[in-house]
């Protein structure tokens, strides 16, 4: 069973940018209502995708460097990376089927 992983400013390049499979990074904050609403959706997406893709979470309050680098202005923002490249950027709450459909384009 796959679960979301947590990344930080320190390990972002190693974990996210070097990943050959798609990795969706959820930029969130603990105080953000919509972020709390999307968390269980992302857990289900991670479980459904299994080893085909990775779901990662990055707390914007604890990791401001990466958030600035990718110009995350509102949360939740989700960026899909593959081979170090941005494939797609999604801002705001999304239903599970829409997230799955979007990520599957890059598998």
Protein Blocks (a to p, Z undefined) as FASTA:
>chain_A
ZZdddddfklmmmmmmmpmbdcddddddfklmklmmmmmmmmmmmmmnmmmbccddddfk
lmmmlmmmnopabdcdddddeehiafbdcedjddfklmmmmmmmmZZ
